[in-house]
Amino acid sequence: MKAISPKSQIIKFGLYTLFFTISFQLMQFFLGTHYENDNTSNIVGLLILVLGILVCALDYKKTSNGLINLKTILKLGTGISVINALGYIIYFVLLTNIIEPTFWDTAWNIAYETAIEQNPEQMTNPETGEFWSKQDFIGYLEWTKNLVYPFTIVSNLFVGFMFSLLLGLIIKKS
């Protein structure tokens, strides 16, 4: 049986994982549910990443005659996470700038309406004590769009590393 490199496995399964991640995001876009930040969508996204790492590690173990160590599993998991995060960021940039240029305006309008429904008492400006207007609220939140990219990378790396660590402790065999 021929030896396989972790790098080729990372690229192969990273692209598979990214394909399913983008497919799920496109499905949400076409169904019009891409503005909903519900638990089900978050769990499905997490499962796609975790299953990509799991399948990659098991395939690598099978290909290498059952020998796999913790370091290799960590490398596979974080590598897949990086590919998934960077690919998702590219998709999100395309979504917010080309596919749906009004994405942020719509998201902030939904956030404003949700905040009024859920916490009307907290919708006052701390500086003036007056009720937030929609423009003030959006102006206050506008900087948050810059957090999407680092949060995506950090959360993917964290989940990928932690799952790889747990998986490695279970399936390692040197």
N, C-alpha and C positions, 0 to 999 in steps of 0.2 A: 504494500500500500504506500502511495507516495505521500511525503510530508507536505503539509499545507502551512502557509505563513499566516500569522495572526492578522497582518495588514490586509491580505486579500479577503479574509473572512470579515474583517471590519467593514471594508468597502462594500462587499457583496450584501451582507446582512444589514448594514447601515442604509443602503439604497432601498432594500426591501422594506425596512421599517419606515423610511421616509415616504415611500410610495403609499403605504397604508395610512400614514399620518396625513399626507396631503389629500388622499382620496376621502378620508373622513371629513377633513376640513371643507373640501369642495362639496361633499354631500350636504353638510350643514349650510353652506352658502346657497346651494340650489333649493334647499328646503326653507330657507329664510330663517334659520335658527342660529346663525353665526353670531348674533348679538347676545344670545342667552348664555350666561355664565353659570350653567346648572351643574350639579354634581355628576349627573350621568355623562355629560360630555367630558368632564375632567377625568372621570374614571376610565372611559373608553380610551382617551389619549394616553393615560398612564398604562393601561393594559397593552396597548400597541407597542409602546416602548419596552415594557417588561417582557412581553412575548418575543420581541425581536432579539433581545439580549439572551433570553432563555434558549431559543432555537439555535442561535449562533453558538452559544457555549456547548450545547449538546451535540451539534454537528461537528464542532471542532474536536470534541472529546471522541466522538465516533471515528472521525477521520484519523486521529492520532493514536489509534489502537487503545483507547480508554485512558490515555495519559494526559492529564491536564493539571496545571497548578494554579494557585490562587492569583499569582501575578498575571498570568495569561488571561484569566477570567476578568480581572479588573481592567486589563488593557482592552479586551473585547467590549466590555460594557461601556466604558467611558468613550471609546472610539465610536461606537454606534450612537451614543448619546450626543456626541459632538456633531456627527453627520446629520442626525435628526434635528438638532437645534438650529444649525446653520441653514439647512434646507427649509425648515419652517419659517425662519426669519426672511429668507428670500421670498417665500410664498406670501408672507404677511406684508412685506414691502410692496409686492405686486398688487395685493388686494387693496391696500390703503391708498396707493398712488395711481394705479391704472384701472383695475377691475371695478373698484367702487371708491372713487375719490372723496365721496361724502361720508366715508365710514366713520371718521372721528366725530363729525357733527352729529350724526345719528346716534352714535354710542353715548355721547355726552347728553343729548336730549333724553335718551332712555334713562341714563343715570340720574338726571335731574328729576324726572317724573317718579322714578323709583324712590329717590331720597325724600321727596315730598310725601309719598304714600307711607313709607316706613318710618321716617323720623322727621315729622314736620317741625318739632320743637328744636331740632338741631340745624335747621335751615336758615339760621341767622348769621350774619357776618360778624365775626368776633371783634372786628375793628370798629364797626359803626353801630352794631346792635340791631340793624335793620334786616328785614327778610331778604334773602338772596334773590336777585333777579336771575333769569336764566343766563344772561350774558356774564354777570359777575361770577356765577357758579362755574360756567364753562371756562372763563378766564382763570379762575382759581385752580381748576383741574387740568388745564391744558398741558402743563409740564409733565403730567403723568404718562403721556404717550411716549416719552423718551425712556421710560422704565421697562417697556415691553421687551426690548431686545436684550438687555442684560439679565432681566428676570427669566426670560426663556432659556438663555444659556446656563445660568446658575441652577435653575430648577431641573433642567434636563441632566446636567452633570451630577447633581446631587442624587437624583433618583437613580440614574444609571450606575453611579459608584456604589450607592448603598445596596441596591439590588444585586449588583455583581459581587459585592462582598458577602452577602448572605448566600447567594448561589454558590460562590466559590467555596465557602465553608462546608456546604452540603455535598457538592459533586467533585471536589478536588481529589486527584489521585496521581501522585507523583511516581 
